[in-house]
Amino acid sequence: MRTDRLLQSEFIELSDYRIGIGSQITCITDDRSGSDNRRLAIGARDKRIMVVELDLKGNMFHIFSVTMDKTVPSGLAFADREDRNLYVFGHYDGDVHVFTYYY
C-alpha cells in the first residue's frame, strides 16, 4: 500500500494559470507536433478559450485568448496538418469555429 509521502513525490506543481475569471473548464486539448514545446488549448464555461505553450521545463507562456460571442466551447482539437489550426466545437449551438495562430 502506498503512503501519502510516496504519492506526493510523484507530482510537483511547476506553474499555475487562471483562465479569465476562473470559471469551470469545459474542455482541454494538447498539440505535441512541431518543436520541443507543447501547446495546450483550454475552454471554459464563460465562453473563453486560452492557448498556452509549455516549454521543456514546464514553464507556461500565453499565446492567445479569446471570448466567444455566443458559443460555450465543449470540444477543442488541433488540426493534424502543417497549419495546426484550432477547432472549437460549440456546446449548445453545435457551431464549429476555426482559429489560426501565426508564429
Protein Blocks (a to p, Z undefined) as FASTA:
>chain_A
ZZfklmmmmpccfbdcdehjopacfbdcddfehjfbdcdddddfkopacdddddfkopac
dfbdcddfklccfbdcddfbfkopacdddfklopacdddddZZ
